[in-house]
Amino acid sequence: MSSRELLTLTHLNGSDGPFRLRVESNVRPDLDFVLKSQNALPSLQAQYADFSLVSPFVQLLLQRQPGELLIDYLCTQTADLARFALSLDIKVVVTAGLGGVVLGESDADQRWGAALLGLLEVPMVSDQPRSGVDASFAYEHYALGSRNHALLIKWVERVACWFEDRQRILDVGCGTGVFLDQMVRKGLQAEGMDSNHASIRYAESLGLNVRCVDVREGLLVVDSEYDAIHCSHFVEHMTPAELAETMGSVYRALKPGGRAVFVFPDPESIRSQLLGFWRDPTHVRFYHPDIVESMARAAGLVLEFNSQKQDARRVVPFSFEPPEYEEVAVDPDLASSDAESALLHRLAVLEQRLEVQDRWIRELWAVNQTWAWADDAVLTFLRP
C-alpha cells in the first residue's frame, strides 16, 4: 500500500457485450483481481457502472491506496471506475489516450463525459488529506463502496415530484450527486454542498455544481436564494441542537414560498432499525417525524406533507401467548355413532377450525404489516 504502487485495469473482452476487467499491480505480482460485468458500452454514456464492479473495485483502491491507475481504454463502465479513483485523489492515465474517446449524444452524456475528460487532461491538485477525509471512520468505504447509485436513483424518484415546479434547488449533504444529476436532467438549476471531499470529487466528475464545505456552516451564509432545498439522510447525522440550528438556516435559505424536503430514516420502520441505519458510521440518532416537524415549525416553516400520516398505519396489540382453539359448537344431531354422521361431524369441526385459523392469520398479518412501512419518512415544508 504505497504511493509508488501502480494498478493496471485491462479489458479482457471486446468493447460491447459481457466482459471482464483484470486489475494487476506492479509491486504485487500475485494480485490477479478480475471484475465481471454484463455490458460494456463503447461510447461514454451517462450511466453508472454496475455495482458488482464498483463495490469490489473501490474496496481494492481503499485497501491498496495506489499512486496511479492505468486503464487501457475508456468505456462507460471503466469511465465510472475512473471517477471513483479520481475521487480518492488517485492519478488516472488512459493508455490508449483520450483523442479517440466518443461521448454519447444526450446532454447528460456530454456533461458527464466532458467533466471526466477535463479531470483526466488536467488532474486537479487537492489540498485535502489523501484517501480519507473521514479517516477515523473510513467513511469512503461506505460513501463510495457501499452505496448502489442505481438504487439511489429509485430513492430520488420518490421525491422528484416535489421539485418539478422549482427552478433553483439546493441539495444539502449532496454526497456523490445522484439527486443533483437527476434534477439537472430535468432542466432544473441544482447545486449541492457536502463535507466529504471524495463524494464532492465524484460529483464534480459528473459536471455538477457542488461545493466541499461544512454543510451547517455553508447554510449560515445563504439568504433567501432557493426555491427548494433537498435534505436527504442528513438530519440523522446531527445532534438535536445542531438540527434545530439547521432548521433555522433552511428557513433563511429559502425564498418566500420555497419548499424544503426532508428525507430521513423512519424510526417506526423495522427494516430501518434492523437493516440499514447503523451501516453508516456517522449516524448520530433516529429522529421521529414528530420531532422534525416540531423543530421545523419552531423555525417558522409550515408542514405541507408527512408521509407517515399518508399510509394508514395501524398499530395493533399482539399477545405474548399463542392463541388456543375455541370450543367448537356442533349440531348434536351430527354426533351420532354411524360413520356418515361421524364424518359430517369431523368436517364441521375442521371447517370451524379453518375459520379460526383464518382469523389468526389476519390478526398476525395486521401485526406483520409494520414490516411494510417505508424505511424513510418524507416531510415537506413551505416557507410562508
C-alpha positions as CSV (number, residue, x, y, z in Angstrom):
1,M,0.0,0.0,0.0
2,S,2.3,2.7,-1.3
3,S,2.0,5.8,-3.5
4,R,4.6,4.1,-5.7
5,E,2.2,1.3,-6.5
6,L,0.6,1.3,-9.9
7,L,-2.6,-0.6,-10.7
8,T,-3.5,-1.6,-14.3
9,L,-7.0,-2.1,-15.4
10,T,-7.3,-4.1,-18.6
11,H,-10.3,-5.2,-20.6
12,L,-10.3,-9.0,-21.3
13,N,-13.1,-8.9,-23.8
14,G,-14.4,-6.7,-26.5
15,S,-15.9,-3.2,-26.1
16,D,-19.5,-4.4,-26.1
17,G,-21.4,-7.3,-24.6
18,P,-20.4,-9.2,-21.4
19,F,-16.8,-8.5,-20.4
20,R,-14.2,-8.9,-17.7
21,L,-11.7,-6.5,-16.3
22,R,-8.3,-7.5,-14.8
23,V,-6.6,-5.5,-12.2
24,E,-2.9,-6.0,-11.7
25,S,-0.2,-4.4,-9.5
26,N,3.4,-3.5,-10.3
27,V,4.5,-4.3,-6.7
28,R,2.4,-7.3,-6.1
29,P,2.8,-9.9,-8.9
30,D,0.4,-12.3,-7.2
31,L,-2.5,-9.8,-7.4
32,D,-4.8,-11.0,-10.1
33,F,-8.2,-9.3,-9.5
34,V,-10.9,-9.9,-12.1
35,L,-14.1,-7.9,-12.3
36,K,-17.1,-9.1,-14.3
37,S,-19.9,-7.1,-15.9
38,Q,-22.8,-7.8,-18.2
39,N,-22.3,-4.9,-20.6
40,A,-19.6,-2.5,-21.8
41,L,-20.8,0.5,-23.8
42,P,-18.1,1.7,-26.1
43,S,-19.2,5.3,-26.1
44,L,-19.2,7.2,-22.8
45,Q,-22.8,7.4,-21.7
46,A,-24.3,8.9,-18.5
47,Q,-24.7,5.6,-16.8
48,Y,-23.3,4.4,-13.5
49,A,-21.1,1.3,-13.6
50,D,-22.7,-2.0,-12.4
51,F,-22.5,-2.1,-8.6
52,S,-20.9,-5.6,-9.0
53,L,-17.9,-3.8,-10.4
54,V,-17.9,-0.7,-8.3
55,S,-18.0,-2.2,-4.8
56,P,-15.0,-4.6,-5.1
57,F,-13.0,-2.1,-7.1
58,V,-13.4,0.7,-4.6
59,Q,-12.6,-1.6,-1.7
60,L,-9.4,-2.6,-3.6
61,L,-8.5,1.0,-4.1
62,L,-9.0,1.9,-0.5
63,Q,-7.0,-1.2,0.6
64,R,-4.1,-0.7,-1.8
65,Q,-4.1,3.1,-2.0
66,P,-2.1,3.2,-5.2
67,G,-0.5,6.3,-6.5
68,E,-1.6,5.7,-10.1
69,L,-4.2,3.8,-12.1
70,L,-3.7,2.8,-15.7
71,I,-6.7,2.0,-17.8
72,D,-6.2,0.5,-21.3
73,Y,-9.2,2.4,-22.7
74,L,-12.4,4.1,-21.6
75,C,-15.9,2.6,-22.0
76,T,-19.0,3.6,-20.0
77,Q,-18.1,1.1,-17.2
78,T,-14.3,1.9,-16.9
79,A,-15.1,5.7,-17.1
80,D,-17.1,5.4,-13.9
81,L,-14.4,3.4,-12.3
82,A,-12.0,6.2,-13.2
83,R,-14.3,8.6,-11.5
84,F,-14.0,6.7,-8.2
85,A,-10.2,6.6,-8.5
86,L,-10.1,10.3,-9.1
87,S,-12.4,10.9,-6.2
88,L,-9.8,9.2,-4.0
89,D,-7.1,11.5,-5.5
90,I,-5.5,8.7,-7.4
91,K,-3.9,9.7,-10.7
92,V,-5.6,8.1,-13.7
93,V,-4.0,7.6,-17.1
94,V,-5.7,6.1,-20.1
95,T,-3.0,4.3,-22.1
96,A,-5.0,4.5,-25.4
97,G,-5.2,8.3,-25.0
98,L,-8.3,10.5,-24.9
99,G,-8.4,11.5,-28.5
100,G,-10.5,8.6,-29.7
101,V,-13.0,8.7,-26.8
102,V,-16.6,9.1,-28.1
103,L,-19.2,10.7,-26.0
104,G,-22.9,9.8,-26.1
105,E,-25.4,12.1,-27.7
106,S,-27.6,13.2,-24.8
107,D,-27.0,16.3,-22.8
108,A,-26.2,14.2,-19.7
109,D,-23.8,12.1,-21.8
110,Q,-22.0,15.2,-22.9
111,R,-21.9,16.7,-19.4
112,W,-20.6,13.6,-17.7
113,G,-18.0,12.9,-20.5
114,A,-16.7,16.4,-20.7
115,A,-16.3,16.7,-16.9
116,L,-14.4,13.4,-16.7
117,L,-12.1,14.2,-19.7
118,G,-11.4,17.6,-18.2
119,L,-10.2,16.0,-15.0
120,L,-8.1,13.4,-16.9
121,E,-6.5,16.0,-19.1
122,V,-5.8,18.4,-16.2
123,P,-5.6,16.5,-12.9
124,M,-7.0,18.5,-10.0
125,V,-4.5,19.3,-7.3
126,S,-6.1,18.7,-3.9
127,D,-5.1,20.2,-0.6
128,Q,-7.3,17.7,1.2
129,P,-5.9,14.7,3.1
130,R,-5.4,11.9,0.6
131,S,-7.8,8.9,0.5
132,G,-9.8,9.6,3.6
133,V,-11.2,12.9,4.8
134,D,-13.1,10.9,7.5
135,A,-10.2,8.6,8.1
136,S,-11.2,7.7,11.6
137,F,-14.5,6.3,10.2
138,A,-13.1,5.1,6.9
139,Y,-16.2,6.9,5.5
140,E,-15.2,6.4,1.9
141,H,-15.7,2.7,2.3
142,Y,-19.4,3.5,2.9
143,A,-19.9,6.5,0.7
144,L,-18.2,5.2,-2.4
145,G,-18.1,1.4,-2.0
146,S,-21.3,0.5,-0.3
147,R,-24.0,2.7,-1.9
148,N,-25.5,1.5,-5.1
149,H,-26.1,4.5,-7.4
150,A,-28.8,2.7,-9.4
151,L,-30.7,2.1,-6.2
152,L,-30.2,5.7,-5.1
153,I,-31.9,6.9,-8.4
154,K,-35.0,5.0,-7.3
155,W,-34.9,6.8,-4.0
156,V,-34.7,10.1,-5.9
157,E,-37.8,9.2,-8.0
158,R,-39.9,9.0,-4.8
159,V,-39.4,12.7,-4.1
160,A,-38.8,14.2,-7.6
161,C,-42.4,15.4,-7.8
162,W,-41.8,17.9,-5.1
163,F,-39.2,19.8,-7.2
164,E,-40.9,19.8,-10.7
165,D,-42.1,23.4,-10.3
166,R,-38.9,24.7,-8.7
167,Q,-36.1,26.4,-10.6
168,R,-33.2,26.9,-8.2
169,I,-32.6,23.9,-5.9
170,L,-30.0,23.3,-3.2
171,D,-29.1,19.8,-2.1
172,V,-27.9,19.8,1.4
173,G,-25.5,16.9,2.0
174,C,-25.5,16.0,-1.7
175,G,-23.0,13.2,-1.5
176,T,-21.9,11.9,-4.9
177,G,-24.6,14.0,-6.6
178,V,-27.2,11.4,-7.6
179,F,-30.1,13.7,-6.7
180,L,-28.5,16.7,-8.4
181,D,-27.8,14.7,-11.6
182,Q,-31.5,13.7,-11.8
183,M,-32.6,17.3,-11.3
184,V,-30.2,18.7,-14.0
185,R,-31.5,16.1,-16.4
186,K,-35.0,17.6,-15.9
187,G,-33.6,21.0,-16.8
188,L,-33.6,22.4,-13.3
189,Q,-30.8,24.6,-11.8
190,A,-29.5,22.5,-9.0
191,E,-26.4,22.8,-6.8
192,G,-25.1,21.0,-3.8
193,M,-22.8,21.0,-0.8
194,D,-21.2,18.2,1.2
195,S,-18.4,18.0,3.7
196,N,-16.9,14.8,2.2
197,H,-14.1,15.5,-0.2
198,A,-14.2,12.2,-2.1
199,S,-18.0,12.5,-2.6
200,I,-17.7,16.0,-3.9
201,R,-14.9,15.0,-6.3
202,Y,-17.1,12.3,-7.7
203,A,-20.0,14.8,-8.2
204,E,-17.6,17.2,-9.9
205,S,-16.7,14.4,-12.4
206,L,-20.4,14.4,-13.4
207,G,-20.2,18.1,-14.3
208,L,-22.3,19.1,-11.3
209,N,-22.2,22.4,-9.4
210,V,-21.1,21.4,-5.9
211,R,-19.0,22.7,-3.0
212,C,-17.0,20.9,-0.4
213,V,-17.9,22.7,2.8
214,D,-19.2,22.0,6.3
215,V,-22.9,21.9,5.4
216,R,-24.1,23.7,8.5
217,E,-21.6,26.5,8.1
218,G,-22.4,26.7,4.4
219,L,-26.1,27.2,5.1
220,L,-25.4,30.0,7.5
221,V,-24.3,32.4,4.8
222,V,-27.3,31.7,2.4
223,D,-30.2,34.1,2.5
224,S,-33.5,33.7,0.6
225,E,-31.8,32.2,-2.5
226,Y,-33.5,28.9,-3.2
227,D,-36.9,27.8,-4.5
228,A,-36.4,24.4,-2.9
229,I,-34.0,22.6,-0.6
230,H,-33.4,18.9,-0.6
231,C,-32.1,17.4,2.6
232,S,-31.9,13.6,2.3
233,H,-30.4,11.5,5.0
234,F,-28.7,14.4,6.7
235,V,-30.7,15.1,9.9
236,E,-29.7,11.7,11.4
237,H,-26.1,12.9,11.3
238,M,-26.8,15.8,13.8
239,T,-27.4,16.3,17.4
240,P,-30.8,17.9,18.4
241,A,-29.1,21.3,18.9
242,E,-27.4,21.1,15.5
243,L,-30.7,20.1,13.9
244,A,-32.6,23.0,15.5
245,E,-29.9,25.4,14.2
246,T,-30.0,23.8,10.7
247,M,-33.8,24.2,10.5
248,G,-33.3,28.0,11.1
249,S,-30.7,28.1,8.4
250,V,-33.0,26.2,5.9
251,Y,-35.8,28.7,6.6
252,R,-33.5,31.6,5.9
253,A,-32.0,30.0,2.7
254,L,-35.5,29.6,1.2
255,K,-37.3,32.2,-0.8
256,P,-40.8,33.1,0.5
257,G,-43.0,30.2,-0.8
258,G,-39.9,28.0,-1.1
259,R,-40.2,24.3,-0.2
260,A,-37.9,22.2,2.0
261,V,-38.0,18.4,1.6
262,F,-36.5,16.2,4.3
263,V,-35.9,12.5,3.9
264,F,-34.6,10.5,6.8
265,P,-34.8,7.0,8.4
266,D,-38.2,6.4,9.9
267,P,-37.7,5.1,13.5
268,E,-41.0,3.2,13.2
269,S,-39.6,1.2,10.3
270,I,-38.4,-2.2,11.5
271,R,-36.2,-2.6,8.4
272,S,-34.6,0.7,9.0
273,Q,-33.9,-0.1,12.6
274,L,-32.5,-3.6,11.9
275,L,-31.0,-3.5,8.5
276,G,-29.9,0.0,7.4
277,F,-29.4,2.7,10.0
278,W,-26.2,1.5,11.7
279,R,-24.4,0.8,8.4
280,D,-23.3,4.4,8.3
281,P,-20.7,5.1,10.9
282,T,-21.5,8.8,11.1
283,H,-25.2,8.4,12.1
284,V,-25.9,10.0,15.5
285,R,-29.5,9.1,16.2
286,F,-33.0,8.5,14.9
287,Y,-35.4,11.4,14.7
288,H,-39.2,10.7,14.8
289,P,-41.1,12.8,12.2
290,D,-42.9,14.5,15.1
291,I,-39.6,15.8,16.3
292,V,-38.5,17.0,12.9
293,E,-41.9,18.7,12.4
294,S,-41.7,20.4,15.8
295,M,-38.3,21.8,15.1
296,A,-39.3,23.0,11.6
297,R,-42.4,24.7,13.0
298,A,-40.2,26.4,15.6
299,A,-38.0,27.7,12.8
300,G,-41.0,29.2,11.0
301,L,-41.7,26.5,8.4
302,V,-45.2,25.2,7.7
303,L,-45.8,21.5,7.3
304,E,-47.1,20.6,3.8
305,F,-46.8,16.8,3.7
306,N,-45.9,14.0,6.1
307,S,-45.5,10.5,4.5
308,Q,-46.0,8.8,7.9
309,K,-49.6,10.2,8.0
310,Q,-50.4,9.0,4.5
311,D,-50.1,5.2,4.7
312,A,-53.0,4.5,7.1
313,R,-50.7,3.0,9.7
314,R,-52.3,1.0,12.4
315,V,-50.6,-0.4,15.5
316,V,-52.4,-3.5,16.8
317,P,-51.9,-5.5,20.0
318,F,-50.2,-8.8,19.9
319,S,-50.4,-11.4,22.7
320,F,-47.4,-13.0,24.3
321,E,-49.3,-16.3,24.5
322,P,-50.2,-18.3,21.4
323,P,-54.0,-18.4,20.7
324,E,-56.0,-21.5,21.6
325,Y,-58.8,-23.1,19.7
326,E,-62.2,-22.1,20.9
327,E,-64.7,-24.7,21.9
328,V,-66.4,-25.8,18.7
329,A,-70.2,-25.9,18.8
330,V,-71.5,-28.7,16.6
331,D,-75.1,-29.7,15.8
332,P,-75.8,-32.6,18.3
333,D,-77.7,-34.4,15.6
334,L,-74.4,-34.9,13.8
335,A,-72.8,-36.6,16.8
336,S,-74.4,-40.0,16.4
337,S,-72.3,-43.1,16.1
338,D,-72.9,-44.0,12.4
339,A,-70.0,-43.4,10.0
340,E,-71.6,-40.8,7.8
341,S,-72.7,-38.7,10.8
342,A,-69.2,-39.0,12.4
343,L,-67.7,-37.8,9.1
344,L,-70.0,-34.9,8.9
345,H,-69.1,-34.1,12.5
346,R,-65.4,-34.1,11.8
347,L,-65.9,-31.9,8.7
348,A,-67.9,-29.4,10.7
349,V,-65.1,-29.3,13.3
350,L,-62.4,-28.8,10.6
351,E,-64.5,-26.1,8.9
352,Q,-64.8,-24.1,12.1
353,R,-61.1,-24.6,12.9
354,L,-60.2,-23.2,9.4
355,E,-62.3,-20.2,10.2
356,V,-60.5,-19.7,13.4
357,Q,-57.1,-20.1,11.7
358,D,-58.1,-17.6,9.1
359,R,-58.9,-15.1,11.8
360,W,-55.5,-15.8,13.4
361,I,-53.7,-15.3,10.1
362,R,-55.4,-11.9,9.6
363,E,-54.5,-10.8,13.1
364,L,-50.9,-11.9,12.6
365,W,-50.9,-10.1,9.2
366,A,-52.1,-6.9,10.9
367,V,-49.0,-7.1,13.1
368,N,-46.6,-8.1,10.3
369,Q,-47.7,-5.2,8.1
370,T,-45.4,-3.0,10.1
371,W,-42.6,-4.6,8.1
372,A,-44.1,-3.0,5.0
373,W,-43.8,0.5,6.4
374,A,-41.3,2.6,4.3
375,D,-37.7,2.7,5.5
376,D,-37.7,6.5,5.2
377,A,-40.0,9.3,6.3
378,V,-40.6,12.2,3.9
379,L,-41.7,15.6,5.2
380,T,-42.1,18.7,3.1
381,F,-42.4,22.3,4.5
382,L,-43.1,25.7,3.0
383,R,-41.6,29.0,4.0
384,P,-44.6,31.4,4.3
